[in-house]
Amino acid sequence: MRSRKRISLLKNLCRRTGFIRPHAAGVLKGVARMSLFTVDRDKCARDGICAAECPARIIEFRDRESYPSPAEGAADRCINCGHCVAVCPRGAFSLKTMNSGECPALLKDSLPTPEQARQLMISRRSIRAYQDKPVDRETLSRLIDTARYAPSGHNSQPVHWLVIEDRAEVNRLAGLVIDWMRQLLEESPAAARTMHFNLIVAAWESGVDRICRGAPHVIVAHAPASHFASQPACLIALTYLELAAYSMGLGTCWAGYFNAAAVNYPPMARALNLPQGHQCFGAMMIGHPKFRYHRVPTRKSPSVTWR
């Protein structure tokens, strides 16, 4: 009798607080389960931080005594960013798609100081001379794993990766870029010469690679061409990868000619064989730098308008 009465009271509580359904065990362990998220009542301080940090404003508190509950239409508006999970100081909040216990704790002692972060960014250089040795796959995978945390519009995470790991394939693709430049030199010679394609082709024919610069690998970021966030998401993710690579002693350089050919030269697009509807939004050479830099070159002063 007591058990049935307790379950009935818990069901009523769930309805009053907006819980969609209690756990089959009847929330007996203080954990309220909903279709979108779970709140551990034994841990929840009802401080409202999760609701305040939610970008979509889909977490509500009915009153001062209630626990977090989903707002109307929450399931359709949630972008699964995980801010609610990450910001909860007690680890009481879990999304259906993201359990609090599976999210690694923030290691504050591992964060760089402001000066260290500045040095990382201002001392990074675009590397165009590489050692004749590959980067192991584990390291490349780790870089991509870091880059996947880059922000994307609406947390859509549209970025896909293609790693050209084989040096011979890198050279073959660089040759296709040269073919594209040769074609443009024939069809639009003035424009092509303005971009120095004639010099780049001449260098290639003399054995000097100015497309991939002798890099052992190229990493391509691609995504659905029709997705609104694809281009910025790929560029930001590649920037994350670039900085992460530098922190590991590796060198990178944006492969602009490679990317331009991938977008504008059908034979290059066919060679990359990206999924249907995908476009290359950025490519990056990567390898062990042949030389080390010792100073930070000067740059123009920033042009800033304050309002």
Secondary structure as GFF3:
##gff-version 3
##sequence-region A 1 307
A	DSSP	alpha_helix	2	16	.	.	.	ID=ss1
A	DSSP	beta_strand	31	33	.	.	.	ID=ss2
A	DSSP	beta_strand	37	40	.	.	.	ID=ss3
A	DSSP	alpha_helix	49	53	.	.	.	ID=ss4
A	DSSP	beta_strand	59	60	.	.	.	ID=ss5
A	DSSP	beta_strand	69	70	.	.	.	ID=ss6
A	DSSP	alpha_helix	74	77	.	.	.	ID=ss7
A	DSSP	alpha_helix	83	87	.	.	.	ID=ss8
A	DSSP	beta_strand	93	95	.	.	.	ID=ss9
A	DSSP	three_ten_helix	100	102	.	.	.	ID=ss10
A	DSSP	three_ten_helix	108	110	.	.	.	ID=ss11
A	DSSP	alpha_helix	114	123	.	.	.	ID=ss12
A	DSSP	alpha_helix	137	147	.	.	.	ID=ss13
A	DSSP	three_ten_helix	153	155	.	.	.	ID=ss14
A	DSSP	beta_strand	160	164	.	.	.	ID=ss15
A	DSSP	alpha_helix	167	187	.	.	.	ID=ss16
A	DSSP	alpha_helix	189	194	.	.	.	ID=ss17
A	DSSP	alpha_helix	197	205	.	.	.	ID=ss18
A	DSSP	beta_strand	217	224	.	.	.	ID=ss19
A	DSSP	alpha_helix	230	247	.	.	.	ID=ss20
A	DSSP	beta_strand	251	254	.	.	.	ID=ss21
A	DSSP	alpha_helix	256	264	.	.	.	ID=ss22
A	DSSP	alpha_helix	266	272	.	.	.	ID=ss23
A	DSSP	beta_strand	278	287	.	.	.	ID=ss24
###
